[in-house]
Amino acid sequence: MTEQHTPDPQLAELDRLVGRWKVTGGAEGEVTYRWLEGGFFLLQDVELTQDGETQRGLEVIGRELPFGADAPSKDIKSRYYGHQGATFDYVYELEGGTLTIWGGEVGSPAYFRGTFDAAGDVLTGAWVYPGGGGYDSTMTRL
């Protein structure tokens, strides 16, 4: 890679997630968001209990820049790596105070959509799954 790339403003908007959060609803526990040095990737450390099972993992959020590519991906993508070997791919979209996390790709029938309160310290929404499943979820900044 010979060209120097810089983080973009759309990715930088996810800075409002940085910090420690208590999660309640269909999954309970804590998550922490932090920037990887350079500002190109946001990391999420996850420790949640869902359906009686503990879920621990790391999510890496940013734009993809594959080997040999001239420009980063159009979408802000992520991959979650779970302690039991599972991986999940997502696309992040933040418009104003509404965060949408698409399962796999934009337009997927599996997604989270939530809205930040005026102070930016509470994110309230729901995970939606195909066939009518899903659960409410609230994140509160600690």
Order of alpha helices (4+ residues) and beta strands (2+ residues): alpha-beta-beta-beta-beta-beta-beta-beta-beta-beta-beta
